[in-house]
Amino acid sequence: MLTVALATGLFLALIALARLISVFRAFRKAERLTDTLTGLPNRPGFEAILAEHLQSRQPLSIIWMNLDGFRKLNELRGYTNGDVLLMQTGPRIRRCLRTGDTVARFGGDDFLILLRGHNATAAIVARLLASVEATAGVSLYPNDAENPLGLLLLAETALRRAKNGARGRALFYEPSMAASGFRGAEIASLIQSALKDNHFRLVYQPIVDADGEIVRMEALVRIDDPVLGRVAPSDFIGVAEQTGLIHEVGAWVLRRACNQARDWRVTGLDTQVTINLSPLQLESIGLADAILDQISKCELERSAITIHLTGDVKSRLPVDRLRAAGITVSSQTPDFDEIRVGAPFVLPADRPDIAAIARGIEKPEQLDKARAAGCRLFQGFQIAPPLEPADATEILRSGIFSGPLENTLDRS
C-alpha cells in the first residue's frame, strides 16, 4: 500500500510539475510578444496577430502611426517624460478602436493598428488624429497587398509620404506611391533570402590609435547576392529597420562577429571587435542577455566586444546593462563611454574625459585636425577600407598595411 501511495504521489507531483512548466512557458511566450513599457503587443506580437487574421481572408486595414514631436520632447524634457507619453498613448488609441481591433507598439515612437474591415477606417483614423498628435499611413488588405510584410511596407510608405507634408495627417496608400513601396518590398525579399541562404557577409574596418596600432575591427554587414553582387548596407539597413528584419540581421551579425573575435583570439590576435546596434534593436526584449550569452558561448572576455549605437537611444536599460557588465559603448552623442565624431571633429566641452573616435577620415589633413582636436582613435578610408576577414587577419598578424595607413599615422 505504501508503495502504491508513493507512486501515486509521485505521479501527481509530476502532473503538477508539467502544468507548472506549461504555465511558465506560456508566460515566457506572452512576455516575448509584449512591449515591456506600454504592455501592448510588440512587433512579433503584432505580426502573429496579423498573420492569424489574414488566415480568415477578411478585409483588414493597417495603420502605422508615428508620434509628432517625440524626439524633441526627449531632447528638451528627458527620456522619462518620453516614456510617460508612450505609456499614455496606448490607452488613448484604444479608446478610438472597436472590440476586435488591435494596437501594438512597433518600437520607438511608432504604433501599429489593425482594424477589421475597411468601412470604418477613415472615421477611426480621424478619431485617432484628434486624440493623439501623430502622422499616419494606411494600407488595406487585400486591396494593396496580400501578405504581412507587404502591408507593413506600404503603410510605412504612406506614412513617409504623409510626413513629407504637414504633420498631423494621414494618407492611404495609393498606386502613385508604388515606386518606393515596391522597391522596399524587393529589398525586404532580398534580406529574407540572404538570411535563408546565408548570403550575408561581414567585413572589418580597422580602428587605430595615434601610433597606428590597430585596437579594434568594426564589423560591417554586407549582402553578397548571386545576381546583384555585393549590396551595401545603405541599400538595405533602412528597410530592415522598417520591417523589423533588423532583429534577425542583428542576431546573425552578433553570432558571426563573436565567432570571428574568438578565432582571432585563439591565434593570439587580441583586437577588439565593434558591433553596431540600431535604436530599434534596443527595443527587443532580452537583447542584453543575448549579447552577453553569445560572448560567453564564444568564451570571450566581455572587453573583447564593444558596441556602437547608430542612432538616438530611446531605451537605455539594455545599454546600461551592457555597460555594467563591462562592455564599452559608443554613440554619436556624449552619453556613454565613447563618442564618434566626424569633420570638423568638435569634441563636447562638458565631457573632456570622454574618449573620442574620429570617423570618416578620407584625407591626410582630416587626420591632422582630428589629432589636434584630441581624438584618441581613428577610422576611415585614409586609414584603411573595410577588409575581408582573411585580409583583416593578415594585417592583424603582420601589422603591415598596403594602403595609406603607413604614410599617415607614422607622423608625429
SULHUKA-V953232 format. One line per field, one symbol per residue. ss: DSSP state (A for helix, B for strand, O for the rest). phi: phi as a letter, one per 20 degrees, with the letter a starting at -180 (. if undefined). Layout:
BEGIN
ss->???
phi->???
END
This chain:
BEGIN
ss->OAAAAAAAAAAAAAAAAAAAAAAAAAAAAAAAOBOOOOOOBOAAAAAAAAAAAAOOOOOBBBBBBBBOOAAAAAAAAOAAAAAAAAAAAAAAAAOOOOOOOBBBBBBOOBBBBBBBOOOOAAAAAAAAAAAOOBBBBBBBBOOOOOOAAAAAAAAAAAAAAAAOOOOOOBBBOOAAAAAAAAAAAAAAAAAAAAAAAOOBBBBBBBBBBOOOOBBBBBBBBBBBBOOOBBBOAAAOAAAAAAAOOAAAAAAAAAAAAAAAAAAAAAOOOOOBBBBBBOOOAAAOOOAAAAAAAAAAAOOOOAAABBBBBOOOOOOOAAAAAAAAOOOBBBBOOOOOOBBBBOOOOOOOOOOOOOBBBBOOOOOAAAAAAAAAAOOOBBOOOOOOOOBOAAAAAAAAAAOOOOOAAAAOOOOO
phi->.fffffffffffffffffffffffffffffffecfffdmegegffffffffffffflegccddddcffmfffgffecnfffffffffffggffgfeddfnecccefqlddcdcddfndfeffffgfffffdcfbdcccccdegebdcgffffffffffffffffdffmcccefcgfefgfffffffffffffffffdmefcddcdfdcefenffdbceececddefdenfdfffecfgfgffenfgfffffffgffffffffffffeneeffcedecegfffeffnfgfffffffffeldffffddddeebfedcegfffffffeoefcdbeceececcecdgemeeffecfeffddedmfdcgfffffffffofdcbbqffeaffdfgffffffffemddeefgfedeeed
END
